[in-house]
Amino acid sequence: MVDKNIYIVQGEICTVVGAIKRNSRWNTHTLLDEEQDPLLNNFSHLKEILNNMKELSDVEPNIFLRPFLEVVRSEDTTGPITGLALTSVNKFLSYGLIDANHEAAAEAIENMADAVTHARFVGTDPASDEVVLMKILQVLRTLLLTPVGAHLTNESVCEIMQSCFRICFEMRLSELLRKSAEHTLVDMVQLLFSRLPQFKEEAKSFVGANMKKLKMRAGGMSESSKWKKQKRSPHPPRHMVRSASGGLEQVPTTTLSNNLLSGGVPFIEQDSLSVSDSVASSMSIPTDSGLDTCSKATSREDLTDLDQSSSAATTPSTEPGRLYTQSEGRQVEHAQSASVESIPEVLEDGESVTEHSDSASLHDMDYVNPRGVRFTPQQTQRDGAALIPYSLPCLRELFRFLISLTNPHDRHNTDAMMHMGLQLLTVALEAAHIAPYQSLLGLVKDELCRHLFQLLSVDRMNLYAASIRACFLLFESMRGHLKFQLEMYLKKLMDIITSENMKMLYEMKEMALEALVQLSRIPSFVTELYINYDCDFYCSNLFEDLTKLLSKNAFPVSGQLYTTHLLSLEALLTVIDSTEAHCQAKVLNSSAQQDQSAEMVLAEGEGSTNDRTDTTTGMPIPLIHLVYFLENCIFILAEKKEPKKPQRFSSCLPDSQELLDIRNKKKLLNSGTEQFNQKPKKGIQFLQEKGLLSSPMDNNEVAQWLRENPRLDKKQIGEFISDRKYMELLDSFVNTFTFRGLRIDEALRLYLEAFRLPGEAPVIHRLLETFTDTWHKVNGSPFMTNDAGFALAYAVIMLNTDQHNNNVRKQNIPMTIEQFKKNLKGVNGNTDFDQDMLEDIYNAIKNEEIVMPDEQSGLVKENYVWSVLLHRGATSEGVFLHVPAGSYDHDLFTMTWGPTIAALSYVFDKSQDDTIIQKAIAGFRKCAMISAHYGFSDVFDNLIISLCKFTILSSESVENLPTVFGSNGKAQIAAKTMFHLAHRHGDILREGWKNIMDSMLQLFRAELLPKAMLEVEDFVEPNGTISLQREETPSNRGESAVLSFVNWLTLSGAEQSGQRGPSTENQEAKQAAMLCIKQCDPEKLITESKFLQLESLQELMKALISVTPDEETYDEEDAAFCLEMLLRIVMENRDRVSCVWQTVRDHLCHLCVQATESCFLVERAVVGLIRLAIRLLRREDISSQVLLSLRLLLMMKPHVLARVSREVAYGLHELLKTNAANIHCTDDWFTLFSLIECIGAGIKPPASFKVTSTTPDIDTGAQSDSELSFHHPSEVSLDRGYTSDSEVYTEHGKSRMPRSVTDVDVTSSGWLVVGKDDLDISKVAAPGSKTLLNPLVNQYSLTLGQDMGFHDTKSLIKCVESLSFIVRDAAHVTPENFELCVKAIRVFVEASLNGGMKKKNHKYDSQKSRVRRKPRDKEGASRRAKASSQRPSRSHSDDEEDEGVPASYHMVSLQVSQDLLDLMHTLHTRASSIYSSWAEEQRRLEPAGKKIEADSQTLWTSCWCPLLQGIAWLCCDARRLVRMQALTYLQRALLVHDLQTLDAVEWESCFNKVLFPLLTKLLDNISPADVCGMEETRMRACTLLSKVFLQHLSPLLSLSTFAALWLTILDFMDKYMHAGSSDLLLEAIPESLKNMLLVMDTAGIFHSADSRTGYSDLWEITWERIDCFLPNLREELFKQTVIPQPGTASIKALFSQICTLLSESSPVPPSTPPMPTPVKMSPQISSPLIQSPTSQSPLILQPLASHLQVGGVPPMSLPIILNPALIEASCPAPRPQPH
């Protein structure tokens, strides 16, 4: 079967031949003509060959291409025929008819390129001719882009490119054709540069040799007509154009085409390639090189292929000279078609294997282009010479040519050419990485950068935009080699952005900003700017300057936001974006590390190893950030060089401190430079002072500084080094140059560029002399003498002036070479200099001026500045350090956050566009995240403060806030962001808490906070909570109707309509506001506060406490709200409360103790303190401090404390219920019981708790001395930090707070006044007065002598409940609280006596109101009071009670008294067992504390006696039921078995302390309404006395004071006989007395053997006393015994003796353990004994001597209490009438 490809070729032959024959030249159809015509003849030969072939691959490509190429070359063919031939050639290429692996393919391809680039044809009309040119372009494109194009040589590629450029730049052609040529060039350039990685850098000499052959000239295109048909063709065409002018005129288009396509590229003549024929055969291993569209190999795979191919290189064949036959080649091709790894290698005869390995460069391998086409380069021989495929030389030439097109100073370059050059350079830079190729990099550093920078100054937008794009590509990939070029570029961009030039287009500024944005988005670009420029001594602070510029540019001057402002912001944000991304990555990385370490620990625990551990996560910088860094280092590693490190750094990655030191040093250097430029000595001196230059001056060091500092003024350098004082410095300066190997003019050029040559001849002489001496020395003395060198140097300077100074040129014709040589004749030691050298010097100076610094301008100066830049770049200064992205984010953020947040705030404020607002918010969030990551509190505070401002919460008035905020979307976004950031990064918030809390306060005032935040815990309310915001209610029910009516009358119609309520829009806005705040979740700030760092928590609390009384802004409700938040925060942080407790306690102290009147805030502070105590008592570390803080309540002003008594009572009850087991210390129990007594019973607080200051000047704050020593043992000063606050509080409180119920108001305020003395004392005495303290408590009274105030019923009941709770649970009764408990019960006994005589009136509600917030006007200075601004707080009245005292109240108070009785009895009966168990436990544990005794004396003193006194006091209650019950309990208690262990002294004490005071009190008219009941009570009391006396008569007899005791009993019998109005006592008393007398008589107490009568003195006294009230009793009982009555004189003598003793003894009772704190005693509440009918003081006697000794018992040292009635009865004065 015949190959289809043969038919394709045959078909094309027919088409072309047919066209030729149709042409007029071949109109004769004879065979002879066809044979004679070479074109037709060639085709007929080809036909015959093809007819004999089955496969086209058997035919050499040259054979079937030659006829077609001859047609293309022929000058005699017309355009259409040439076009058909070109179409055929294109088809052969496209269909792949030319086998790239065929040995003759290279020759065929070369012929094809040659023919098409030198195509000739006869022109017809312009349109048809352009069609042919279009087809030429098409063939050239297909040729280069198909796989066979890899066979093209360097020369052919250059010719192809030149041909395309000619069409492109020929303006006479149509635009369509030119554009087609342009697109063709783009494709070709892309292909060529994408193949760059396959090519290897050639040796310099080889490159230089090749370059001479490959010059592409941009400017010389019009001269191409000189190039006639000098083309290298194996078969020159036979049809030549005759040189007749007529012929040219007839075909003008042909000439144009010739001019376009021929010449312009020097070609290699055939004979110039004279290579020996022996190098004629080549060997190749063909592979499948078709269009392999499927395989798109990556560069990594290519490298792998290369490695494999080099290791599997095939050995040369045994017959190197033999060429493969066609069939053999095909077999090999089929055999290897599946393999893509075998790479053809080319070996020439005579080359060794080692040479081959050297030449096996990258460009020998297969290449797959982006379209999937695989290129297989091969070397093929042609006409005896090896055809080398194109490589780097043609690319370098193309690159150089493209760069030359972009030179704006070249007059040949039109705008179109420059734009084309920029476009193709962009393609080249996009397609290839040029940096590794030094030959290309040199072009980039110099010409390309320079041309691009010059194009930034043009005003054509297309060139400007294209150059900016090319610059980006350059610096993105090659900035490591272009340090100073990048600096210049950025400065130019900054100049463009800040330019005030009106001609500067807005779009150009916009584009410059976009370029900055794009550059700053390159990973680590800004970091590299910072480290390479800001941290380089002699570079600009690029990063800092850019930041300032962008920040300034982000603020619109006009207020209108333009694109440039947003671009500036975007550029600023790129730093923030990248930093934030790095921070996020680090956070993820660290969490991954933690997870991994946890997994590893787990794995180790299970005994297994984790093989899959990712070691990369252990790196400090995430791996992803190192990728770019590693890419930049790849070429350094490939060249096996150490990465360069700038000298100023200690390592390639210096730490932040090192950079900071460098920047500080740089600032000093800049200052020194400025001073040097004004006065050199001053600058040097400054640097010496700062330690940057050594002192005294080191010449070498200064010289080096002068050389390396580019900012120094060159003129000043010249003057400084030429100064005679510094001759040695000049030597050092000259020695810093490297003159070795430089011609004298080159060395001089280098020397004179370093400073400005002064004008004085002697100075010039000195400078040049030093120069020539040094040059002559280092170059081995090339001249005869040093003076010869000096003369030559001077001559060079003169020549430079002569050639280039305009003033000289105007006057004289410039010097010629001959004149120059003539001037120097015989100067070299009487001989001539080398003439060639002089000629070279002359030409060098003539062509390029030696530029004196600061002398020239324009292009000359530009050239000088550029050459200095290139010199610096070549030194170690030009080292550009690549760092991993994110290396110095901390430093960068420190520098940028201020400008960035300012710009963000401005844009957020001014913009209404949602996208921009969201971008600003995203910026805020990122800044917050970074500041949180690095712990920048100041940044975060700044951010929060900015956001607070945008929420308008603080700026808007409270009345308008819901509406304005609800309708302002931007404010809502700001609020959500602010709260979100505070929730997320609250840890680093410091000052910002104040602003957030101010915003919260505004939300509270505007009633926008969620209800949950307003509900706070309360003890009294039934549901346990109270709202901080209540509905306003009229202050007085009676007035409300009248007031509302009056208001209605006075309101005008308009005002009435305004009062109808908010509009629908306002309601919707308020709903939106509330929804927004709900989403903000402000409560989370409190609940999440437990996760805050301690410092942040303290700042938050400080912000809440800062809501202090202030004239303008203070509001009680605000303070209460802040207080509640503070308390909740403390409770959330109870795990670390000890760190903040002192702050909170001081604040509560300030609120409670300083308060002069009761108000809602004080109430909340008191409740808060108790709530804290309840929560915190479980914490051992803080419990004692918390309990001690409860003493703050006792320090409150009494009338203020009374107002909050109910809250305290309920709170304490809760506290004891939950925490009684956690209270261990006596001091703590003392605090609690003192509180309970003060709150429930109205006791005045113990004196030690009172605030001891009387004036604000010496205000000692709220702490008592005991607390102060507890908390601050080191503090001695009186000022404890509250003076100013309390003064402010007091002053403002006077006018602002609700008026307190002062002492003067007491009588009208619903209090019961018992005696006016109370008022007098409270008014006269100062709080700290020492005179108020009474003497020690009188134990011989049933009362405690406490000063009882007024109390609230419910408080009393609750406190009794609390006591009951403690007493009834044995676990809660401890040695620490037992006595305190007993005392407290007694206090409540006193308080509840007669149903609470001194309690508050039941209708308690005294309008304790709190002031409703008063709306402030916009200035916030004045407040408007409303009629309804008074809101009552909760009323403490018993709601169910009316005026008066109903039975329900008596039931309650009766229950209290019964409970107290029960408690006392319980304690009394259990006391013995409790004390025994304590003593036992103590013996077991043996603690170091005080010893617990369980003996009867201890029990009596601590327990039994006080309890009996308490029960006895209730026996004096005005209520009959209570009295009777109390008497029953008392009887039961006195006769209980445990009391039998008491001795005589204790029993005497029982009479003196319990029974006698009780009987004395019962003599009073306690219950006038209940006469019968009182009679019965007195009777039972007397009976009880008798029983106790008789039961314990035996021990009592042992007392020395028995007589006094007995006489006192008789005295009471006397009184009680006459106390009642009925016969009940008259009957009962004698009976009791009889019993006692009979028992005593039976016991022989009255008998005495010594006496005259047989009876003792006691007998006489007894009857003397009884006869006073029962004169007949002795006769009834002792009829048989008649004892003569002693005379009156003897009785009188006895009592006079008693009186004498009384006067000599002290009236003070024996010392007894005092109560924990001495208390003030009111005259109203003194001992009942004092309140005797005669109002006399009791007689307290020391033991009598021997006058009344009984039974021989020795006298006891116990006091005897004699009732005054006893003395009275024994006197002749008449007895008082009974009551």
Salt bridges, closest charged atoms under 4 A:
GLU12 OE2 - LYS91 NZ 2.79
GLU34 OE2 - LYS21 NZ 2.83
GLU75 OE2 - ARG120 NE 3.53
GLU75 OE2 - LYS229 NZ 3.12
ASP76 OD2 - ARG25 NH1 3.93
ASP76 OD2 - HIS239 ND1 2.18
GLU110 OE2 - ARG232 NH1 3.16
ASP114 OD2 - ARG73 NH2 2.96
ASP114 OD1 - HIS118 ND1 3.58
GLU159 OE2 - ARG232 NH2 3.61
GLU170 OE2 - ARG172 NE 2.95
GLU182 OE1 - LYS179 NZ 3.48
ASP187 OD2 - ARG141 NH2 2.74
ASP292 OD2 - ARG374 NE 3.87
GLU328 OE2 - ARG322 NH2 2.43
GLU345 OE1 - HIS356 NE2 2.67
ASP364 OD1 - HIS363 NE2 3.60
ASP366 OD2 - ARG374 NH1 3.30
GLU397 OE2 - ARG400 NH2 2.65
ASP415 OD2 - ARG460 NE 2.88
GLU430 OE2 - ARG469 NH2 2.59
ASP459 OD1 - ARG460 NH1 3.37
GLU487 OE2 - LYS491 NZ 3.80
GLU528 OE1 - ARG479 NE 2.60
GLU528 OE2 - HIS882 ND1 3.15
ASP536 OD2 - LYS483 NZ 2.60
ASP536 OD2 - ARG648 NH1 3.38
GLU544 OE2 - LYS548 NZ 3.27
GLU544 OE1 - ARG663 NH2 2.54
GLU570 OE2 - ARG521 NH2 2.99
GLU570 OE1 - LYS919 NZ 3.69
ASP577 OD2 - ARG521 NH1 3.97
ASP577 OD1 - LYS926 NZ 3.02
GLU639 OE1 - LYS641 NZ 3.45
ASP745 OD1 - ARG743 NE 2.55
GLU753 OE1 - HIS871 ND1 3.82
GLU769 OE1 - HIS765 ND1 3.88
ASP832 OD2 - LYS825 NZ 3.54
GLU839 OE1 - LYS821 NZ 3.42
GLU855 OE2 - ARG756 NH2 3.10
GLU877 OE1 - ARG872 NH2 3.03
ASP889 OD2 - HIS582 ND1 2.70
ASP891 OD1 - HIS890 ND1 3.47
GLU959 OE2 - ARG1424 NH2 3.73
ASP998 OD1 - LYS994 NZ 3.31
GLU1007 OE2 - ARG1412 NH2 3.15
GLU1017 OE1 - ARG1171 NE 3.46
GLU1017 OE1 - ARG1175 NH2 2.84
ASP1018 OD1 - ARG1164 NH1 2.90
ASP1018 OD1 - ARG1434 NH2 2.53
GLU1021 OE2 - ARG1434 NE 3.25
GLU1032 OE2 - ARG1412 NE 2.86
GLU1083 OE2 - ARG1128 NH2 2.77
GLU1095 OE2 - ARG990 NE 3.29
GLU1099 OE2 - LYS1102 NZ 3.61
GLU1111 OE1 - HIS1292 ND1 3.18
GLU1111 OE2 - ARG1296 NH2 2.84
ASP1115 OD2 - ARG1423 NH1 3.70
GLU1117 OE2 - ARG1410 NH1 3.58
GLU1117 OE1 - ARG1412 NH1 3.44
GLU1117 OE1 - ARG1413 NE 3.09
GLU1117 OE2 - ARG1431 NH2 3.21
ASP1118 OD2 - ARG1005 NH2 2.50
GLU1124 OE2 - ARG1164 NE 2.87
GLU1124 OE1 - ARG1171 NH1 2.91
GLU1132 OE1 - LYS1090 NZ 2.98
ASP1135 OD1 - ARG1179 NH1 3.44
ASP1146 OD1 - ARG1145 NH1 3.12
GLU1163 OE1 - LYS1408 NZ 3.32
GLU1163 OE2 - ARG1434 NH1 2.79
ASP1181 OD1 - ARG1179 NE 3.86
GLU1207 OE2 - ARG1434 NH1 2.27
GLU1207 OE2 - HIS1436 NE2 3.05
GLU1237 OE1 - LYS1383 NZ 2.87
ASP1265 OD1 - ARG1280 NH2 3.47
GLU1267 OE2 - ARG1145 NH2 3.24
GLU1275 OE2 - HIS1272 ND1 3.61
GLU1291 OE2 - LYS1294 NZ 3.57
ASP1305 OD2 - ARG1299 NH1 3.55
ASP1318 OD2 - LYS1398 NZ 3.65
ASP1320 OD1 - LYS1316 NZ 3.32
ASP1347 OD2 - LYS1244 NZ 3.41
ASP1347 OD2 - LYS1720 NZ 3.16
ASP1352 OD2 - ARG1206 NE 2.95
GLU1361 OE1 - HIS1213 NE2 3.64
GLU1361 OE1 - LYS1358 NZ 3.52
ASP1369 OD2 - HIS1372 ND1 3.71
ASP1438 OD1 - LYS1354 NZ 3.91
GLU1441 OE1 - HIS1402 ND1 3.80
ASP1462 OD2 - ARG1368 NH2 2.99
GLU1480 OE1 - ARG1483 NH2 2.71
GLU1493 OE2 - LYS1491 NZ 3.78
ASP1517 OD2 - ARG1519 NH2 2.71
ASP1564 OD2 - LYS1561 NZ 3.67
ASP1570 OD1 - ARG1520 NH1 3.93
ASP1570 OD2 - ARG1523 NH2 3.02
GLU1575 OE2 - ARG1578 NH1 3.88
GLU1576 OE1 - ARG1520 NH2 3.11
ASP1611 OD1 - ARG1665 NH2 3.06
ASP1614 OD1 - HIS1618 ND1 3.19
ASP1614 OD2 - ARG1665 NH2 2.73
GLU1631 OE2 - LYS1634 NZ 3.58
ASP1641 OD1 - HIS1647 NE2 3.25
GLU1676 OE1 - LYS1634 NZ 3.21
